[in-house]
């Protein structure tokens, strides 16, 4: 069963009362291409447009509120109208038979059909998503700095087996989506000179050089090329000395090596988050 959720309000595919959506439009559609179609003078075809960029997505849906009374239905619709006057974007989420995906949207319009005094009121909701992609549930992975420990395996057998344990200081982020996805990283100190994050498969590096106390947390966002410490208002992107940004291709993984710079105090921790992307 498919469900639609907008701004915390859930629209069921079927219900005896409450919100029920009757039509979902454009959620799985590929947004329009922005590539120019410049014809070749006195020749067949058109010039190669280069990168085929896409417009934002324009999902919409129709729904009906099945109330116990006319006043109940009117109150529910009025409550929903607040989403159309909010200055903030809303999260539009659709759960289908395969997965749950979401988009950040602006509510462009909410149209209400005259209900003629009945207990049921029909509406149409039009949205705009600047990002054409849909995103699945975020996947998180964490690791400390590399550490080694070893010893002899008991009972002793020949040839003698030595074990190597500890933390390799690596996380693996997998993008199960159909489009590239950009990870986000958070590093907790303390590290006297900062840290380095290396994509093992490609050798690309993100290096941050600034002393971190054991309670400091630095977030690095490769998609925007920004970094902040403890709070998004505290921008520290100027201390990113190497910026080989990378994304994770669809259906692929990236192994991230976490290295500390300088001396270590506390329990430094790397946390990576990736959200599978779909078109």
C-alpha positions as CSV (number, residue, x, y, z in Angstrom):
1,X,0.0,0.0,0.0
2,X,1.3,3.5,-0.9
3,X,1.2,6.4,1.5
4,X,2.0,10.1,1.0
5,X,3.2,12.3,3.8
6,X,3.6,16.1,3.7
7,X,4.7,18.2,6.6
8,X,3.8,15.5,9.1
9,X,0.3,14.9,7.6
10,X,-0.2,11.3,6.3
11,X,-2.5,10.5,3.3
12,X,-3.5,6.9,3.1
13,X,-4.2,5.0,-0.1
14,X,-7.4,3.8,1.5
15,X,-9.2,4.6,4.8
16,X,-12.7,4.8,6.3
17,X,-12.0,8.3,7.7
18,X,-9.2,10.9,7.7
19,X,-7.0,11.9,4.8
20,X,-6.9,9.7,1.6
21,X,-5.0,10.6,-1.5
22,X,-6.7,9.9,-4.8
23,X,-4.0,10.7,-7.3
24,X,-0.2,11.0,-7.1
25,X,1.3,12.9,-10.1
26,X,4.9,13.3,-11.1
27,X,6.6,11.6,-8.2
28,X,8.3,8.9,-10.3
29,X,8.6,11.1,-13.5
30,X,12.0,12.2,-14.9
31,X,12.0,16.0,-14.8
32,X,12.3,17.9,-18.1
33,X,15.7,18.3,-19.8
34,X,17.2,21.8,-20.0
35,X,19.4,20.9,-22.9
36,X,19.1,23.4,-25.8
37,X,18.0,22.0,-29.2
38,X,20.0,24.1,-31.6
39,X,19.6,22.8,-35.2
40,X,22.6,22.5,-37.5
41,X,22.1,25.0,-40.3
42,X,21.8,23.2,-43.7
43,X,22.4,19.8,-42.0
44,X,20.7,17.0,-40.2
45,X,20.1,17.1,-36.5
46,X,21.3,19.5,-33.8
47,X,24.4,20.5,-32.1
48,X,25.6,18.4,-29.1
49,X,24.1,20.2,-26.0
50,X,26.8,18.9,-23.6
51,X,25.7,18.0,-20.1
52,X,22.0,17.2,-20.0
53,X,20.9,19.1,-16.9
54,X,17.4,18.6,-15.5
55,X,14.8,20.9,-14.2
56,X,13.5,20.7,-10.6
57,X,10.7,18.2,-9.9
58,X,7.0,19.2,-9.8
59,X,5.2,16.5,-7.8
60,X,1.5,16.9,-6.9
61,X,-1.3,14.9,-5.5
62,X,-5.0,15.0,-5.0
63,X,-6.7,14.0,-1.7
64,X,-10.0,13.9,0.1
65,X,-10.7,14.3,3.8
66,X,-13.4,11.9,5.1
67,X,-14.7,13.6,8.2
68,X,-17.2,12.6,10.8
69,X,-18.9,15.9,10.4
70,X,-18.6,19.0,8.2
71,X,-16.9,21.0,11.0
72,X,-14.4,18.1,11.4
73,X,-13.5,18.2,7.7
74,X,-13.2,22.0,7.6
75,X,-10.9,22.0,10.6
76,X,-8.6,19.4,9.0
77,X,-8.3,21.4,5.8
78,X,-7.6,24.6,7.6
79,X,-4.9,22.9,9.5
80,X,-3.3,21.7,6.3
81,X,-3.4,25.2,4.8
82,X,-0.7,26.2,7.3
83,X,1.7,24.3,5.1
84,X,1.0,26.6,2.2
85,X,1.8,29.7,4.2
86,X,5.0,28.5,6.0
87,X,8.2,30.2,5.1
88,X,10.1,26.8,5.4
89,X,10.2,24.0,2.9
90,X,8.3,20.8,3.7
91,X,9.3,17.2,3.4
92,X,7.2,15.2,0.9
93,X,7.6,11.5,1.5
94,X,6.1,8.6,-0.5
95,X,6.2,5.0,0.7
96,X,5.5,2.4,-2.1
97,X,5.9,-1.3,-2.4
98,X,9.7,-1.1,-2.8
99,X,11.0,1.8,-0.6
100,X,10.4,5.1,1.1
101,X,11.8,8.2,-0.7
102,X,11.6,11.9,0.2
103,X,12.1,15.4,-1.3
104,X,12.3,18.8,0.2
105,X,9.5,20.8,-1.5
106,X,7.9,24.2,-1.6
107,X,4.1,24.0,-1.4
108,X,3.2,26.0,-4.5
109,X,-0.6,25.8,-4.1
110,X,-3.4,24.0,-2.2
111,X,-6.7,24.1,-4.1
112,X,-9.9,23.3,-2.2
113,X,-13.0,22.1,-4.1
114,X,-16.3,23.4,-2.8
115,X,-17.8,20.6,-0.6
116,X,-21.4,21.9,-0.6
117,X,-21.8,21.2,3.1
118,X,-20.8,17.6,3.0
119,X,-18.4,15.8,5.4
120,X,-15.9,15.1,2.7
121,X,-13.6,17.8,1.2
122,X,-11.4,17.4,-1.8
123,X,-8.1,19.2,-2.3
124,X,-5.2,19.4,-4.9
125,X,-1.6,20.1,-3.7
126,X,1.0,21.3,-6.1
127,X,4.7,21.2,-5.0
128,X,8.1,22.2,-6.4
129,X,11.4,20.5,-5.5
130,X,14.5,22.4,-6.6
131,X,16.5,19.1,-6.4
132,X,15.1,16.7,-9.0
133,X,16.3,13.6,-7.1
134,X,14.4,11.5,-4.5
135,X,16.3,10.3,-1.5
136,X,15.9,7.0,0.5
137,X,16.7,6.4,4.1
138,X,20.1,7.7,5.3
139,X,22.8,5.0,6.0
140,X,25.4,5.8,8.8
141,X,28.8,4.3,9.5
142,X,31.4,5.2,12.2
143,X,35.0,4.4,13.0
144,X,37.8,5.5,15.3
145,X,41.4,6.2,14.3
146,X,43.5,3.3,13.1
147,X,44.8,1.1,15.9
148,X,46.7,-2.2,16.0
149,X,46.8,-5.0,18.6
150,X,48.1,-8.5,18.3
151,X,49.2,-11.7,20.0
152,X,49.4,-15.5,19.8
153,X,46.3,-17.5,19.3
154,X,45.7,-20.1,22.0
155,X,45.8,-23.1,22.2
156,X,49.1,-23.0,20.5
157,X,49.3,-25.0,17.3
158,X,52.0,-25.2,14.6
159,X,52.6,-23.2,12.6
160,X,52.0,-20.5,15.2
161,X,49.2,-18.2,14.3
162,X,49.5,-14.5,15.2
163,X,46.3,-12.4,15.3
164,X,46.0,-8.7,14.5
165,X,43.0,-6.9,15.9
166,X,42.0,-3.3,16.5
167,X,40.3,-0.6,14.5
168,X,41.4,-0.2,10.8
169,X,40.0,3.4,10.9
170,X,37.8,2.9,7.9
171,X,34.1,3.2,7.1
172,X,32.3,1.9,3.9
173,X,29.5,4.0,2.5
174,X,27.3,2.3,-0.1
175,X,24.9,4.1,-2.5
176,X,22.1,1.7,-3.3
177,X,20.3,4.3,-5.4
178,X,20.3,4.9,-9.2
179,X,22.0,8.3,-9.1
180,X,25.2,9.6,-7.6
181,X,25.0,10.6,-3.9
182,X,27.1,12.9,-1.9
183,X,28.2,11.7,1.6
184,X,28.5,14.0,4.6
185,X,31.2,13.5,7.4
186,X,31.4,14.5,11.0
187,X,34.7,14.2,13.0
188,X,34.9,14.4,16.7
189,X,38.2,15.5,18.2
190,X,40.6,15.8,19.9
191,X,43.3,16.1,17.2
192,X,46.0,18.7,17.6
193,X,46.4,19.4,13.9
194,X,43.1,18.2,12.4
195,X,42.4,15.1,10.2
196,X,42.5,13.6,6.7
197,X,39.8,11.6,5.0
198,X,40.8,9.5,1.9
199,X,38.6,7.6,-0.5
200,X,40.6,4.4,-0.8
201,X,39.3,3.5,-4.2
202,X,40.2,6.8,-5.9
203,X,42.9,8.3,-3.6
204,X,40.9,11.5,-3.3
205,X,41.5,13.3,-0.1
206,X,39.8,15.8,2.2
207,X,42.2,17.4,4.6
208,X,41.2,19.7,7.5
209,X,44.0,21.4,9.4
210,X,42.9,23.1,12.7
211,X,43.3,21.9,16.3
212,X,40.2,20.2,17.7
213,X,39.5,19.7,21.4
214,X,38.0,16.3,22.5
215,X,34.5,17.8,22.4
216,X,34.8,19.6,19.1
217,X,32.8,18.2,16.2
218,X,33.6,19.2,12.6
219,X,31.1,18.5,9.8
220,X,32.3,18.4,6.2
221,X,29.8,18.6,3.4
222,X,31.4,17.6,0.1
223,X,28.3,18.5,-2.0
224,X,28.4,22.2,-0.9
225,X,32.1,22.3,-0.3
226,X,31.4,23.7,3.2
227,X,32.6,22.8,6.7
228,X,31.5,24.0,10.2
229,X,32.5,23.3,13.8
230,X,29.9,22.4,16.4
231,X,27.2,24.5,14.8
232,X,26.3,25.3,11.1
233,X,26.8,29.0,11.8
234,X,30.5,28.4,12.7
235,X,31.9,28.1,9.2
236,X,35.5,26.7,9.1
237,X,35.9,25.9,5.4
238,X,39.0,28.0,5.3
239,X,40.9,25.3,7.1
240,X,40.2,22.7,4.4
241,X,43.6,22.5,2.9
242,X,42.9,19.7,0.4
243,X,39.5,19.6,-1.3
244,X,39.3,16.6,-3.6
245,X,35.6,16.3,-3.2
246,X,34.0,13.0,-4.2
247,X,30.5,11.5,-4.5
248,X,29.5,7.8,-4.5
249,X,28.3,6.5,-7.9
250,X,25.0,4.6,-8.1
251,X,25.3,1.0,-6.9
252,X,28.9,1.6,-5.7
253,X,30.7,2.0,-2.4
254,X,33.5,4.2,-1.1
255,X,35.9,3.1,1.6
256,X,37.0,6.1,3.7
257,X,40.3,6.0,5.6
258,X,40.3,8.2,8.7
259,X,43.7,9.6,9.7
260,X,44.5,12.0,12.5
261,X,47.0,14.8,12.2
262,X,49.3,15.6,15.1
263,X,48.7,14.2,18.6
264,X,45.5,12.6,19.8
265,X,43.4,13.1,22.9
266,X,40.0,11.7,23.9
267,X,38.4,9.3,21.5
268,X,38.3,10.8,18.0
269,X,35.4,9.4,15.9
270,X,34.5,9.6,12.2
271,X,30.8,9.3,11.2
272,X,29.8,9.2,7.6
273,X,26.2,9.5,6.3
274,X,25.0,8.7,2.8
275,X,21.5,8.9,1.4
276,X,20.7,6.8,-1.6
277,X,19.5,8.9,-4.5
278,X,16.9,8.1,-7.2
279,X,15.5,9.9,-10.2
